[in-house]
């Protein structure tokens, strides 16, 4: 699904999972828990703001290195 065209500054669910080092199900869990918000796309192919993903990755990094 990487071939879809998205707005600049946004990531697909696959790209988001890769940046965070988690699975697609992990991304869905973050959305369900309110830690990540969709910013476009469709229900089946959501987009996430790159800035939000980067901020979440920065928060998760200290926890992963501990």
PDB file with SEQRES, HELIX, SHEET and CRYST1 records, atoms N, CA, C and O in Angstrom:
SEQRES   1 A   66  UNK UNK UNK UNK UNK UNK UNK UNK UNK UNK UNK UNK UNK          
SEQRES   2 A   66  UNK UNK UNK UNK UNK UNK UNK UNK UNK UNK UNK UNK UNK          
SEQRES   3 A   66  UNK UNK UNK UNK UNK UNK UNK UNK UNK UNK UNK UNK UNK          
SEQRES   4 A   66  UNK UNK UNK UNK UNK UNK UNK UNK UNK UNK UNK UNK UNK          
SEQRES   5 A   66  UNK UNK UNK UNK UNK UNK UNK UNK UNK UNK UNK UNK UNK          
SEQRES   6 A   66  UNK                                                          
HELIX    1 AA1 UNK A   13  UNK A   20  1                                   8    
HELIX    2 AA2 UNK A   24  UNK A   32  1                                   9    
HELIX    3 AA3 UNK A   50  UNK A   65  1                                  16    
SHEET    1 AA1 3 UNK A  10  UNK A  12  0                                        
SHEET    2 AA1 3 UNK A  46  UNK A  49 -1                                        
SHEET    3 AA1 3 UNK A  38  UNK A  41 -1                                        
CRYST1    1.000    1.000    1.000  90.00  90.00  90.00 P 1           1          
ATOM      1  N   UNK A   1       0.804  -1.206   0.000  1.00  0.00           N  
ATOM      2  CA  UNK A   1       0.000   0.000   0.000  1.00  0.00           C  
ATOM      3  C   UNK A   1       0.843   1.265   0.000  1.00  0.00           C  
ATOM      4  O   UNK A   1       0.294   2.363   0.092  1.00  0.00           O  
ATOM      5  N   UNK A   2       2.140   1.145  -0.099  1.00  0.00           N  
ATOM      6  CA  UNK A   2       3.028   2.303  -0.095  1.00  0.00           C  
ATOM      7  C   UNK A   2       2.813   3.199  -1.304  1.00  0.00           C  
ATOM      8  O   UNK A   2       3.258   4.347  -1.296  1.00  0.00           O  
ATOM      9  N   UNK A   3       2.131   2.702  -2.360  1.00  0.00           N  
ATOM     10  CA  UNK A   3       2.014   3.454  -3.595  1.00  0.00           C  
ATOM     11  C   UNK A   3       0.987   4.579  -3.542  1.00  0.00           C  
ATOM     12  O   UNK A   3       0.948   5.407  -4.452  1.00  0.00           O  
ATOM     13  N   UNK A   4       0.151   4.635  -2.503  1.00  0.00           N  
ATOM     14  CA  UNK A   4      -0.849   5.688  -2.450  1.00  0.00           C  
ATOM     15  C   UNK A   4      -0.191   7.049  -2.280  1.00  0.00           C  
ATOM     16  O   UNK A   4       0.846   7.171  -1.629  1.00  0.00           O  
ATOM     17  N   UNK A   5      -0.793   8.056  -2.863  1.00  0.00           N  
ATOM     18  CA  UNK A   5      -0.262   9.412  -2.788  1.00  0.00           C  
ATOM     19  C   UNK A   5      -0.902  10.097  -1.582  1.00  0.00           C  
ATOM     20  O   UNK A   5      -2.125  10.140  -1.451  1.00  0.00           O  
ATOM     21  N   UNK A   6      -0.060  10.625  -0.713  1.00  0.00           N  
ATOM     22  CA  UNK A   6      -0.569  11.301   0.477  1.00  0.00           C  
ATOM     23  C   UNK A   6      -0.035  12.724   0.518  1.00  0.00           C  
ATOM     24  O   UNK A   6       0.917  13.070  -0.182  1.00  0.00           O  
ATOM     25  N   UNK A   7      -0.665  13.539   1.350  1.00  0.00           N  
ATOM     26  CA  UNK A   7      -0.238  14.929   1.489  1.00  0.00           C  
ATOM     27  C   UNK A   7       1.138  15.004   2.124  1.00  0.00           C  
ATOM     28  O   UNK A   7       1.491  14.163   2.951  1.00  0.00           O  
ATOM     29  N   UNK A   8       1.920  16.012   1.738  1.00  0.00           N  
ATOM     30  CA  UNK A   8       3.222  16.200   2.392  1.00  0.00           C  
ATOM     31  C   UNK A   8       3.035  16.384   3.896  1.00  0.00           C  
ATOM     32  O   UNK A   8       2.059  16.984   4.344  1.00  0.00           O  
ATOM     33  N   UNK A   9       3.977  15.863   4.657  1.00  0.00           N  
ATOM     34  CA  UNK A   9       3.909  15.989   6.114  1.00  0.00           C  
ATOM     35  C   UNK A   9       3.076  14.921   6.778  1.00  0.00           C  
ATOM     36  O   UNK A   9       2.798  15.004   7.974  1.00  0.00           O  
ATOM     37  N   UNK A  10       2.672  13.917   6.019  1.00  0.00           N  
ATOM     38  CA  UNK A  10       1.865  12.834   6.563  1.00  0.00           C  
ATOM     39  C   UNK A  10       2.523  11.502   6.248  1.00  0.00           C  
ATOM     40  O   UNK A  10       3.317  11.388   5.314  1.00  0.00           O  
ATOM     41  N   UNK A  11       2.180  10.497   7.044  1.00  0.00           N  
ATOM     42  CA  UNK A  11       2.705   9.155   6.866  1.00  0.00           C  
ATOM     43  C   UNK A  11       1.556   8.165   6.778  1.00  0.00           C  
ATOM     44  O   UNK A  11       0.504   8.367   7.385  1.00  0.00           O  
ATOM     45  N   UNK A  12       1.760   7.095   6.023  1.00  0.00           N  
ATOM     46  CA  UNK A  12       0.785   6.011   5.984  1.00  0.00           C  
ATOM     47  C   UNK A  12       0.899   5.206   7.276  1.00  0.00           C  
ATOM     48  O   UNK A  12       1.823   5.407   8.064  1.00  0.00           O  
ATOM     49  N   UNK A  13      -0.037   4.307   7.481  1.00  0.00           N  
ATOM     50  CA  UNK A  13       0.025   3.443   8.662  1.00  0.00           C  
ATOM     51  C   UNK A  13       1.282   2.579   8.623  1.00  0.00           C  
ATOM     52  O   UNK A  13       1.909   2.356   9.659  1.00  0.00           O  
ATOM     53  N   UNK A  14       1.657   2.091   7.442  1.00  0.00           N  
ATOM     54  CA  UNK A  14       2.865   1.270   7.315  1.00  0.00           C  
ATOM     55  C   UNK A  14       4.112   2.081   7.670  1.00  0.00           C  
ATOM     56  O   UNK A  14       4.985   1.601   8.393  1.00  0.00           O  
ATOM     57  N   UNK A  15       4.189   3.296   7.167  1.00  0.00           N  
ATOM     58  CA  UNK A  15       5.339   4.148   7.469  1.00  0.00           C  
ATOM     59  C   UNK A  15       5.379   4.491   8.949  1.00  0.00           C  
ATOM     60  O   UNK A  15       6.452   4.517   9.552  1.00  0.00           O  
ATOM     61  N   UNK A  16       4.222   4.755   9.536  1.00  0.00           N  
ATOM     62  CA  UNK A  16       4.134   5.078  10.962  1.00  0.00           C  
ATOM     63  C   UNK A  16       4.634   3.906  11.797  1.00  0.00           C  
ATOM     64  O   UNK A  16       5.405   4.090  12.739  1.00  0.00           O  
ATOM     65  N   UNK A  17       4.194   2.703  11.447  1.00  0.00           N  
ATOM     66  CA  UNK A  17       4.638   1.509  12.176  1.00  0.00           C  
ATOM     67  C   UNK A  17       6.149   1.350  12.072  1.00  0.00           C  
ATOM     68  O   UNK A  17       6.808   1.005  13.053  1.00  0.00           O  
ATOM     69  N   UNK A  18       6.697   1.601  10.891  1.00  0.00           N  
ATOM     70  CA  UNK A  18       8.145   1.450  10.695  1.00  0.00           C  
ATOM     71  C   UNK A  18       8.909   2.468  11.536  1.00  0.00           C  
ATOM     72  O   UNK A  18       9.912   2.123  12.161  1.00  0.00           O  
ATOM     73  N   UNK A  19       8.447   3.719  11.558  1.00  0.00           N  
ATOM     74  CA  UNK A  19       9.118   4.757  12.337  1.00  0.00           C  
ATOM     75  C   UNK A  19       9.089   4.425  13.827  1.00  0.00           C  
ATOM     76  O   UNK A  19      10.082   4.615  14.530  1.00  0.00           O  
ATOM     77  N   UNK A  20       7.957   3.932  14.300  1.00  0.00           N  
ATOM     78  CA  UNK A  20       7.808   3.633  15.726  1.00  0.00           C  
ATOM     79  C   UNK A  20       8.371   2.272  16.111  1.00  0.00           C  
ATOM     80  O   UNK A  20       8.510   1.966  17.295  1.00  0.00           O  
ATOM     81  N   UNK A  21       8.693   1.462  15.122  1.00  0.00           N  
ATOM     82  CA  UNK A  21       9.236   0.139  15.411  1.00  0.00           C  
ATOM     83  C   UNK A  21       8.203  -0.820  15.973  1.00  0.00           C  
ATOM     84  O   UNK A  21       8.520  -1.669  16.807  1.00  0.00           O  
ATOM     85  N   UNK A  22       6.957  -0.680  15.510  1.00  0.00           N  
ATOM     86  CA  UNK A  22       5.870  -1.529  15.991  1.00  0.00           C  
ATOM     87  C   UNK A  22       5.123  -2.111  14.791  1.00  0.00           C  
ATOM     88  O   UNK A  22       5.447  -1.809  13.642  1.00  0.00           O  
ATOM     89  N   UNK A  23       4.133  -2.938  15.064  1.00  0.00           N  
ATOM     90  CA  UNK A  23       3.314  -3.532  14.009  1.00  0.00           C  
ATOM     91  C   UNK A  23       2.149  -2.610  13.665  1.00  0.00           C  
ATOM     92  O   UNK A  23       1.897  -1.622  14.354  1.00  0.00           O  
ATOM     93  N   UNK A  24       1.440  -2.950  12.583  1.00  0.00           N  
ATOM     94  CA  UNK A  24       0.239  -2.194  12.235  1.00  0.00           C  
ATOM     95  C   UNK A  24      -0.801  -2.297  13.343  1.00  0.00           C  
ATOM     96  O   UNK A  24      -1.514  -1.330  13.613  1.00  0.00           O  
ATOM     97  N   UNK A  25      -0.895  -3.449  13.982  1.00  0.00           N  
ATOM     98  CA  UNK A  25      -1.827  -3.582  15.095  1.00  0.00           C  
ATOM     99  C   UNK A  25      -1.423  -2.663  16.246  1.00  0.00           C  
ATOM    100  O   UNK A  25      -2.278  -2.123  16.947  1.00  0.00           O  
ATOM    101  N   UNK A  26      -0.121  -2.489  16.434  1.00  0.00           N  
ATOM    102  CA  UNK A  26       0.350  -1.560  17.458  1.00  0.00           C  
ATOM    103  C   UNK A  26      -0.067  -0.134  17.161  1.00  0.00           C  
ATOM    104  O   UNK A  26      -0.408   0.618  18.074  1.00  0.00           O  
ATOM    105  N   UNK A  27      -0.044   0.244  15.890  1.00  0.00           N  
ATOM    106  CA  UNK A  27      -0.505   1.581  15.495  1.00  0.00           C  
ATOM    107  C   UNK A  27      -1.990   1.717  15.808  1.00  0.00           C  
ATOM    108  O   UNK A  27      -2.422   2.733  16.353  1.00  0.00           O  
ATOM    109  N   UNK A  28      -2.772   0.693  15.464  1.00  0.00           N  
ATOM    110  CA  UNK A  28      -4.210   0.742  15.761  1.00  0.00           C  
ATOM    111  C   UNK A  28      -4.459   0.852  17.264  1.00  0.00           C  
ATOM    112  O   UNK A  28      -5.372   1.562  17.686  1.00  0.00           O  
ATOM    113  N   UNK A  29      -3.665   0.165  18.070  1.00  0.00           N  
ATOM    114  CA  UNK A  29      -3.818   0.251  19.523  1.00  0.00           C  
ATOM    115  C   UNK A  29      -3.520   1.662  20.029  1.00  0.00           C  
ATOM    116  O   UNK A  29      -4.210   2.164  20.916  1.00  0.00           O  
ATOM    117  N   UNK A  30      -2.496   2.299  19.467  1.00  0.00           N  
ATOM    118  CA  UNK A  30      -2.178   3.675  19.861  1.00  0.00           C  
ATOM    119  C   UNK A  30      -3.346   4.614  19.543  1.00  0.00           C  
ATOM    120  O   UNK A  30      -3.654   5.520  20.317  1.00  0.00           O  
ATOM    121  N   UNK A  31      -3.987   4.387  18.400  1.00  0.00           N  
ATOM    122  CA  UNK A  31      -5.148   5.207  18.024  1.00  0.00           C  
ATOM    123  C   UNK A  31      -6.293   4.953  18.991  1.00  0.00           C  
ATOM    124  O   UNK A  31      -6.922   5.899  19.467  1.00  0.00           O  
ATOM    125  N   UNK A  32      -6.572   3.689  19.288  1.00  0.00           N  
ATOM    126  CA  UNK A  32      -7.665   3.346  20.217  1.00  0.00           C  
ATOM    127  C   UNK A  32      -7.441   3.948  21.601  1.00  0.00           C  
ATOM    128  O   UNK A  32      -8.391   4.364  22.264  1.00  0.00           O  
ATOM    129  N   UNK A  33      -6.187   3.993  22.033  1.00  0.00           N  
ATOM    130  CA  UNK A  33      -5.862   4.526  23.358  1.00  0.00           C  
ATOM    131  C   UNK A  33      -5.769   6.048  23.373  1.00  0.00           C  
ATOM    132  O   UNK A  33      -5.581   6.645  24.433  1.00  0.00           O  
ATOM    133  N   UNK A  34      -5.897   6.680  22.210  1.00  0.00           N  
ATOM    134  CA  UNK A  34      -5.872   8.133  22.140  1.00  0.00           C  
ATOM    135  C   UNK A  34      -4.472   8.731  22.128  1.00  0.00           C  
ATOM    136  O   UNK A  34      -4.323   9.939  22.314  1.00  0.00           O  
ATOM    137  N   UNK A  35      -3.445   7.916  21.914  1.00  0.00           N  
ATOM    138  CA  UNK A  35      -2.067   8.420  21.911  1.00  0.00           C  
ATOM    139  C   UNK A  35      -1.649   8.891  20.523  1.00  0.00           C  
ATOM    140  O   UNK A  35      -0.637   9.579  20.387  1.00  0.00           O  
ATOM    141  N   UNK A  36      -2.411   8.532  19.489  1.00  0.00           N  
ATOM    142  CA  UNK A  36      -2.125   8.923  18.113  1.00  0.00           C  
ATOM    143  C   UNK A  36      -3.451   9.194  17.424  1.00  0.00           C  
ATOM    144  O   UNK A  36      -4.413   8.448  17.609  1.00  0.00           O  
ATOM    145  N   UNK A  37      -3.508  10.262  16.626  1.00  0.00           N  
ATOM    146  CA  UNK A  37      -4.744  10.657  15.965  1.00  0.00           C  
ATOM    147  C   UNK A  37      -4.576  10.629  14.457  1.00  0.00           C  
ATOM    148  O   UNK A  37      -3.572  11.105  13.927  1.00  0.00           O  
ATOM    149  N   UNK A  38      -5.554  10.073  13.772  1.00  0.00           N  
ATOM    150  CA  UNK A  38      -5.549  10.098  12.309  1.00  0.00           C  
ATOM    151  C   UNK A  38      -5.677  11.540  11.846  1.00  0.00           C  
ATOM    152  O   UNK A  38      -6.368  12.343  12.474  1.00  0.00           O  
ATOM    153  N   UNK A  39      -5.010  11.866  10.747  1.00  0.00           N  
ATOM    154  CA  UNK A  39      -5.118  13.236  10.241  1.00  0.00           C  
ATOM    155  C   UNK A  39      -5.527  13.269   8.774  1.00  0.00           C  
ATOM    156  O   UNK A  39      -5.346  14.284   8.100  1.00  0.00           O  
ATOM    157  N   UNK A  40      -6.069  12.179   8.284  1.00  0.00           N  
ATOM    158  CA  UNK A  40      -6.535  12.145   6.903  1.00  0.00           C  
ATOM    159  C   UNK A  40      -6.611  10.732   6.386  1.00  0.00           C  
ATOM    160  O   UNK A  40      -6.557   9.761   7.141  1.00  0.00           O  
ATOM    161  N   UNK A  41      -6.739  10.640   5.068  1.00  0.00           N  
ATOM    162  CA  UNK A  41      -6.853   9.343   4.447  1.00  0.00           C  
ATOM    163  C   UNK A  41      -8.273   8.832   4.514  1.00  0.00           C  
ATOM    164  O   UNK A  41      -9.228   9.610   4.529  1.00  0.00           O  
ATOM    165  N   UNK A  42      -8.404   7.525   4.556  1.00  0.00           N  
ATOM    166  CA  UNK A  42      -9.716   6.890   4.649  1.00  0.00           C  
ATOM    167  C   UNK A  42      -9.703   5.943   5.848  1.00  0.00           C  
ATOM    168  O   UNK A  42      -8.645   5.678   6.419  1.00  0.00           O  
ATOM    169  N   UNK A  43     -10.862   5.440   6.225  1.00  0.00           N  
ATOM    170  CA  UNK A  43     -10.874   4.508   7.359  1.00  0.00           C  
ATOM    171  C   UNK A  43      -9.977   3.288   7.138  1.00  0.00           C  
ATOM    172  O   UNK A  43      -9.390   2.771   8.089  1.00  0.00           O  
ATOM    173  N   UNK A  44      -9.870   2.833   5.905  1.00  0.00           N  
ATOM    174  CA  UNK A  44      -9.040   1.657   5.621  1.00  0.00           C  
ATOM    175  C   UNK A  44      -7.578   2.004   5.359  1.00  0.00           C  
ATOM    176  O   UNK A  44      -6.703   1.149   5.501  1.00  0.00           O  
ATOM    177  N   UNK A  45      -7.305   3.252   4.976  1.00  0.00           N  
ATOM    178  CA  UNK A  45      -5.939   3.683   4.696  1.00  0.00           C  
ATOM    179  C   UNK A  45      -5.694   5.045   5.344  1.00  0.00           C  
ATOM    180  O   UNK A  45      -5.641   6.065   4.657  1.00  0.00           O  
ATOM    181  N   UNK A  46      -5.546   5.056   6.664  1.00  0.00           N  
ATOM    182  CA  UNK A  46      -5.397   6.330   7.374  1.00  0.00           C  
ATOM    183  C   UNK A  46      -4.004   6.933   7.191  1.00  0.00           C  
ATOM    184  O   UNK A  46      -3.034   6.237   6.892  1.00  0.00           O  
ATOM    185  N   UNK A  47      -3.943   8.244   7.382  1.00  0.00           N  
ATOM    186  CA  UNK A  47      -2.679   8.972   7.398  1.00  0.00           C  
ATOM    187  C   UNK A  47      -2.496   9.532   8.796  1.00  0.00           C  
ATOM    188  O   UNK A  47      -3.458   9.772   9.525  1.00  0.00           O  
ATOM    189  N   UNK A  48      -1.242   9.732   9.147  1.00  0.00           N  
ATOM    190  CA  UNK A  48      -0.903  10.314  10.441  1.00  0.00           C  
ATOM    191  C   UNK A  48       0.067  11.453  10.200  1.00  0.00           C  
ATOM    192  O   UNK A  48       0.940  11.351   9.339  1.00  0.00           O  
ATOM    193  N   UNK A  49      -0.075  12.538  10.950  1.00  0.00           N  
ATOM    194  CA  UNK A  49       0.820  13.684  10.804  1.00  0.00           C  
ATOM    195  C   UNK A  49       2.234  13.269  11.203  1.00  0.00           C  
ATOM    196  O   UNK A  49       2.446  12.691  12.269  1.00  0.00           O  
ATOM    197  N   UNK A  50       3.191  13.570  10.337  1.00  0.00           N  
ATOM    198  CA  UNK A  50       4.584  13.196  10.592  1.00  0.00           C  
ATOM    199  C   UNK A  50       5.088  13.810  11.894  1.00  0.00           C  
ATOM    200  O   UNK A  50       5.855  13.174  12.616  1.00  0.00           O  
ATOM    201  N   UNK A  51       4.670  15.032  12.203  1.00  0.00           N  
ATOM    202  CA  UNK A  51       5.102  15.686  13.448  1.00  0.00           C  
ATOM    203  C   UNK A  51       4.582  14.928  14.669  1.00  0.00           C  
ATOM    204  O   UNK A  51       5.298  14.781  15.659  1.00  0.00           O  
ATOM    205  N   UNK A  52       3.330  14.444  14.602  1.00  0.00           N  
ATOM    206  CA  UNK A  52       2.765  13.670  15.712  1.00  0.00           C  
ATOM    207  C   UNK A  52       3.510  12.350  15.899  1.00  0.00           C  
ATOM    208  O   UNK A  52       3.772  11.928  17.025  1.00  0.00           O  
ATOM    209  N   UNK A  53       3.844  11.709  14.787  1.00  0.00           N  
ATOM    210  CA  UNK A  53       4.563  10.436  14.850  1.00  0.00           C  
ATOM    211  C   UNK A  53       5.960  10.656  15.419  1.00  0.00           C  
ATOM    212  O   UNK A  53       6.430   9.870  16.242  1.00  0.00           O  
ATOM    213  N   UNK A  54       6.631  11.735  14.978  1.00  0.00           N  
ATOM    214  CA  UNK A  54       7.975  12.034  15.476  1.00  0.00           C  
ATOM    215  C   UNK A  54       7.942  12.328  16.981  1.00  0.00           C  
ATOM    216  O   UNK A  54       8.824  11.891  17.720  1.00  0.00           O  
ATOM    217  N   UNK A  55       6.924  13.068  17.428  1.00  0.00           N  
ATOM    218  CA  UNK A  55       6.803  13.375  18.848  1.00  0.00           C  
ATOM    219  C   UNK A  55       6.574  12.096  19.666  1.00  0.00           C  
ATOM    220  O   UNK A  55       7.153  11.925  20.739  1.00  0.00           O  
ATOM    221  N   UNK A  56       5.734  11.212  19.153  1.00  0.00           N  
ATOM    222  CA  UNK A  56       5.479   9.956  19.845  1.00  0.00           C  
ATOM    223  C   UNK A  56       6.731   9.081  19.858  1.00  0.00           C  
ATOM    224  O   UNK A  56       7.018   8.424  20.859  1.00  0.00           O  
ATOM    225  N   UNK A  57       7.474   9.070  18.760  1.00  0.00           N  
ATOM    226  CA  UNK A  57       8.717   8.294  18.697  1.00  0.00           C  
ATOM    227  C   UNK A  57       9.726   8.831  19.712  1.00  0.00           C  
ATOM    228  O   UNK A  57      10.447   8.057  20.342  1.00  0.00           O  
ATOM    229  N   UNK A  58       9.779  10.152  19.870  1.00  0.00           N  
ATOM    230  CA  UNK A  58      10.703  10.759  20.829  1.00  0.00           C  
ATOM    231  C   UNK A  58      10.321  10.383  22.269  1.00  0.00           C  
ATOM    232  O   UNK A  58      11.195  10.157  23.106  1.00  0.00           O  
ATOM    233  N   UNK A  59       9.023  10.318  22.549  1.00  0.00           N  
ATOM    234  CA  UNK A  59       8.566   9.928  23.886  1.00  0.00           C  
ATOM    235  C   UNK A  59       8.875   8.472  24.165  1.00  0.00           C  
ATOM    236  O   UNK A  59       9.215   8.104  25.289  1.00  0.00           O  
ATOM    237  N   UNK A  60       8.755   7.633  23.122  1.00  0.00           N  
ATOM    238  CA  UNK A  60       8.965   6.194  23.286  1.00  0.00           C  
ATOM    239  C   UNK A  60      10.441   5.816  23.356  1.00  0.00           C  
ATOM    240  O   UNK A  60      10.780   4.775  23.919  1.00  0.00           O  
ATOM    241  N   UNK A  61      11.320   6.638  22.797  1.00  0.00           N  
ATOM    242  CA  UNK A  61      12.755   6.314  22.733  1.00  0.00           C  
ATOM    243  C   UNK A  61      13.377   6.119  24.120  1.00  0.00           C  
ATOM    244  O   UNK A  61      14.074   5.124  24.316  1.00  0.00           O  
ATOM    245  N   UNK A  62      13.165   7.008  25.083  1.00  0.00           N  
ATOM    246  CA  UNK A  62      13.750   6.778  26.407  1.00  0.00           C  
ATOM    247  C   UNK A  62      13.255   5.490  27.048  1.00  0.00           C  
ATOM    248  O   UNK A  62      14.018   4.811  27.735  1.00  0.00           O  
ATOM    249  N   UNK A  63      12.000   5.145  26.835  1.00  0.00           N  
ATOM    250  CA  UNK A  63      11.442   3.930  27.414  1.00  0.00           C  
ATOM    251  C   UNK A  63      12.083   2.697  26.783  1.00  0.00           C  
ATOM    252  O   UNK A  63      12.295   1.691  27.459  1.00  0.00           O  
ATOM    253  N   UNK A  64      12.388   2.773  25.500  1.00  0.00           N  
ATOM    254  CA  UNK A  64      12.978   1.629  24.812  1.00  0.00           C  
ATOM    255  C   UNK A  64      14.449   1.433  25.215  1.00  0.00           C  
ATOM    256  O   UNK A  64      14.937   0.303  25.228  1.00  0.00           O  
ATOM    257  N   UNK A  65      15.148   2.509  25.540  1.00  0.00           N  
ATOM    258  CA  UNK A  65      16.575   2.396  25.886  1.00  0.00           C  
ATOM    259  C   UNK A  65      16.793   2.055  27.363  1.00  0.00           C  
ATOM    260  O   UNK A  65      17.902   1.692  27.757  1.00  0.00           O  
ATOM    261  N   UNK A  66      15.756   2.169  28.171  1.00  0.00           N  
ATOM    262  CA  UNK A  66      15.895   1.899  29.608  1.00  0.00           C  
ATOM    263  C   UNK A  66      15.933   0.429  29.916  1.00  0.00           C  
ATOM    264  O   UNK A  66      16.047   0.045  31.080  1.00  0.00           O  
TER     265      UNK A  66                                                      
END                                                                             
